[in-house]
Amino acid sequence: MNDELPDRAEQVLGYRFSDARLLATALTHPSYAAEHAGAEAYDRLEFLGDAVLGFIVADEMFRAFPHEPEGDLTRRKHSVVSGEALTPVAIALGIGELLRLGRGADAAGERERASVLENALEALVGAVYLDGGLPAARDLVARFRAALPARRTSAAGDVKSLLQQRTQTGGGSLPEYRVVGMDGPPHARTFTAEVWIGERLMGTGSGRSKQAAEKTAAAAALKVLEEADPGV
């Protein structure tokens, strides 16, 4: 594992692992494990993390809404743990950039695939739960939820579409994306993008592709808009 990745991942998560192997596993895509003997993919941690995440959110909903029926609680829970909810959080936190993928999967854009990002978040919850117990997992889930505030709009987890919906709802200009930087060797480019709404710079993001950088910028802009007017 790249020597810088564990530190970057722990900074993103706000959690320091006692067992670094758990973190490495949570960030290992099956394609990487298939190409590197001895590497373990995140599948088992994803299975555990999905259950832990579901429990934490269900417990919060049960306590926060003591008079709501089961159906309403289920809908509230789904709005937090579904792929549509988790993918923008992963993009906002830059989880895709931390993953270890096989060469073919990386070239195919798996790093940006919604299902991969969702699986990685769940695996990280499972890893933190094993390393630090339920309190640490609760803190991580709270960090996830704070990374990108919940929105009432939905567009299949595509943050660029969500941002466009948000600006159109408010009668504003359509988002304009500008790629403003490109660093690194050809096999490991990092792009930087800005998103502008009218004359205002709303967000900046980086990624391994122009599309990934634009998505990260869109997620940052959505967070700014949500904090400015959470009722929309």
C-alpha positions as CSV (number, residue, x, y, z in Angstrom):
1,M,0.0,0.0,0.0
2,N,1.3,3.5,-0.9
3,D,3.0,4.8,2.2
4,E,0.9,8.1,2.0
5,L,-2.5,6.4,1.6
6,P,-3.0,5.2,5.2
7,D,-2.3,8.7,6.6
8,R,-4.6,10.3,4.0
9,A,-7.3,7.7,4.6
10,E,-7.1,8.2,8.4
11,Q,-7.3,12.0,8.0
12,V,-10.4,11.6,5.8
13,L,-12.0,9.2,8.2
14,G,-11.0,11.1,11.3
15,Y,-10.0,7.8,12.9
16,R,-6.6,6.3,13.6
17,F,-6.4,2.5,13.3
18,S,-4.7,0.2,15.8
19,D,-4.6,-2.5,13.2
20,A,-3.5,-1.0,9.9
21,R,-4.3,-4.2,8.1
22,L,-8.0,-3.6,8.5
23,L,-7.7,-0.2,6.8
24,A,-5.7,-1.8,4.0
25,T,-8.3,-4.4,3.4
26,A,-11.2,-2.0,3.5
27,L,-9.5,0.0,0.6
28,T,-8.7,-3.1,-1.5
29,H,-10.9,-3.7,-4.5
30,P,-11.3,-7.4,-5.6
31,S,-9.4,-6.6,-8.8
32,Y,-6.3,-5.6,-6.8
33,A,-6.5,-8.7,-4.7
34,A,-6.7,-10.9,-7.8
35,E,-3.5,-9.4,-9.1
36,H,-1.5,-9.4,-5.8
37,A,-1.0,-12.6,-3.9
38,G,-1.7,-12.2,-0.2
39,A,-3.9,-9.1,-0.6
40,E,-7.4,-9.4,0.8
41,A,-10.4,-7.7,-0.8
42,Y,-12.9,-5.7,1.1
43,D,-15.9,-8.0,0.5
44,R,-16.2,-9.5,4.0
45,L,-15.7,-6.1,5.6
46,E,-18.4,-4.7,3.3
47,F,-20.8,-7.4,4.4
48,L,-20.2,-6.5,8.1
49,G,-20.2,-2.8,7.5
50,D,-23.5,-2.9,5.7
51,A,-25.1,-4.5,8.8
52,V,-23.3,-2.2,11.3
53,L,-24.3,0.9,9.2
54,G,-27.9,-0.3,9.1
55,F,-28.0,-0.9,12.8
56,I,-26.6,2.5,13.7
57,V,-29.0,4.4,11.5
58,A,-32.0,2.3,12.5
59,D,-31.1,2.9,16.2
60,E,-30.8,6.6,15.6
61,M,-34.2,6.7,13.7
62,F,-35.9,4.7,16.4
63,R,-34.8,7.0,19.1
64,A,-35.3,10.3,17.2
65,F,-38.8,9.5,16.0
66,P,-40.5,7.6,18.9
67,H,-44.0,7.9,17.4
68,E,-43.4,7.1,13.8
69,P,-44.6,3.7,12.4
70,E,-42.3,1.1,11.0
71,G,-42.9,2.1,7.4
72,D,-41.8,5.7,7.9
73,L,-38.8,4.7,9.9
74,T,-37.8,2.3,7.0
75,R,-38.0,5.1,4.5
76,R,-35.9,7.4,6.7
77,K,-33.3,4.7,7.1
78,H,-33.2,4.0,3.4
79,S,-32.6,7.7,2.6
80,V,-29.4,7.4,4.6
81,V,-28.0,3.9,3.8
82,S,-29.0,3.6,0.1
83,G,-26.4,3.8,-2.6
84,E,-27.9,7.1,-3.8
85,A,-27.1,8.5,-0.3
86,L,-23.7,6.9,0.1
87,T,-22.2,7.6,-3.3
88,P,-22.2,11.4,-3.0
89,V,-20.7,11.1,0.5
90,A,-17.9,8.9,-0.9
91,I,-17.3,11.5,-3.7
92,A,-17.2,14.4,-1.2
93,L,-14.7,12.6,0.9
94,G,-12.5,11.5,-2.0
95,I,-12.8,7.8,-1.1
96,G,-12.3,6.7,-4.7
97,E,-8.8,8.2,-4.7
98,L,-7.8,6.0,-1.8
99,L,-8.8,2.7,-3.2
100,R,-6.4,0.0,-4.4
101,L,-7.6,-1.3,-7.8
102,G,-6.1,-3.7,-10.4
103,R,-4.8,-2.0,-13.5
104,G,-7.6,-3.1,-15.7
105,A,-10.3,-2.0,-13.3
106,D,-8.6,1.3,-12.7
107,A,-8.4,2.0,-16.4
108,A,-12.0,1.0,-16.8
109,G,-13.1,3.7,-14.4
110,E,-14.1,1.4,-11.5
111,R,-12.7,4.0,-9.1
112,E,-15.6,6.3,-9.9
113,R,-18.3,3.6,-10.1
114,A,-21.1,4.3,-7.7
115,S,-21.4,0.6,-6.5
116,V,-17.6,0.5,-5.8
117,L,-17.8,3.7,-3.7
118,E,-20.8,2.4,-1.8
119,N,-19.0,-0.9,-1.1
120,A,-15.9,0.9,0.1
121,L,-17.8,3.1,2.5
122,E,-19.5,0.0,4.0
123,A,-16.2,-1.8,4.2
124,L,-14.7,1.2,6.1
125,V,-17.5,1.1,8.6
126,G,-16.9,-2.6,9.1
127,A,-13.1,-2.0,9.6
128,V,-13.6,0.8,12.1
129,Y,-16.2,-1.3,14.0
130,L,-13.7,-4.2,14.3
131,D,-10.9,-1.9,15.3
132,G,-12.6,0.5,17.6
133,G,-16.0,-0.9,18.4
134,L,-19.5,0.5,18.1
135,P,-18.7,4.0,19.4
136,A,-16.0,4.5,16.8
137,A,-18.3,3.2,14.1
138,R,-21.0,5.6,15.3
139,D,-18.5,8.5,15.0
140,L,-17.6,7.5,11.5
141,V,-21.2,7.3,10.4
142,A,-21.8,10.8,11.8
143,R,-18.8,12.0,9.9
144,F,-20.2,10.5,6.7
145,R,-23.5,12.2,7.2
146,A,-21.8,15.5,7.9
147,A,-19.7,15.2,4.8
148,L,-22.6,15.9,2.5
149,P,-25.9,17.0,4.1
150,A,-29.1,15.1,3.1
151,R,-31.0,16.6,0.2
152,R,-34.6,16.3,-0.8
153,T,-33.7,15.9,-4.5
154,S,-32.5,12.7,-6.1
155,A,-30.9,11.8,-9.4
156,A,-29.6,8.3,-9.1
157,G,-26.6,9.4,-7.0
158,D,-25.2,11.6,-9.8
159,V,-23.9,14.7,-7.9
160,K,-23.6,16.7,-11.1
161,S,-27.3,16.1,-11.9
162,L,-28.2,16.9,-8.3
163,L,-26.4,20.2,-8.5
164,Q,-28.1,21.1,-11.8
165,Q,-31.5,20.3,-10.2
166,R,-30.7,22.5,-7.2
167,T,-29.6,25.5,-9.3
168,Q,-32.6,25.1,-11.7
169,T,-35.0,24.9,-8.7
170,G,-33.6,28.2,-7.4
171,G,-33.9,29.8,-10.9
172,G,-30.2,30.3,-11.1
173,S,-27.6,29.7,-13.9
174,L,-26.6,26.2,-14.9
175,P,-23.3,25.0,-13.4
176,E,-20.2,25.5,-15.5
177,Y,-17.2,23.2,-15.0
178,R,-13.6,24.2,-15.7
179,V,-10.6,22.0,-15.6
180,V,-7.9,24.2,-14.1
181,G,-5.1,21.9,-13.4
182,M,-3.4,18.6,-14.3
183,D,-0.5,17.1,-12.4
184,G,1.5,13.9,-12.2
185,P,2.9,11.5,-14.8
186,P,0.7,10.2,-17.6
187,H,-0.1,6.9,-15.8
188,A,-1.2,8.7,-12.6
189,R,-2.7,12.0,-13.6
190,T,-4.6,14.1,-11.0
191,F,-7.0,16.7,-12.4
192,T,-8.4,19.7,-10.7
193,A,-11.7,21.2,-11.6
194,E,-13.9,24.2,-10.6
195,V,-17.6,24.6,-10.8
196,W,-19.0,28.0,-11.3
197,I,-22.6,29.2,-11.0
198,G,-22.9,32.5,-12.8
199,E,-19.9,34.6,-11.7
200,R,-19.5,32.7,-8.4
201,L,-16.9,29.9,-7.8
202,M,-19.0,27.3,-5.9
203,G,-16.6,24.3,-5.5
204,T,-13.2,22.9,-6.3
205,G,-12.3,19.2,-6.6
206,S,-9.6,16.8,-7.8
207,G,-9.6,13.3,-9.2
208,R,-7.9,10.8,-11.4
209,S,-10.0,11.9,-14.3
210,K,-11.7,15.1,-15.5
211,Q,-15.1,13.5,-14.7
212,A,-14.0,12.5,-11.2
213,A,-12.7,16.0,-10.5
214,E,-15.9,17.6,-11.7
215,K,-18.0,15.3,-9.5
216,T,-15.9,16.2,-6.4
217,A,-16.3,19.9,-7.3
218,A,-20.1,19.4,-7.7
219,A,-20.3,17.7,-4.3
220,A,-18.4,20.6,-2.7
221,A,-20.9,23.1,-4.3
222,L,-23.9,21.1,-3.1
223,K,-22.6,21.2,0.4
224,V,-22.2,25.0,0.2
225,L,-25.7,25.4,-1.2
226,E,-27.2,23.1,1.5
227,E,-25.5,25.0,4.3
228,A,-26.7,28.3,2.9
229,D,-30.3,27.1,2.4
230,P,-31.0,23.7,4.0
231,G,-34.8,23.9,3.3
232,V,-34.5,23.6,-0.4
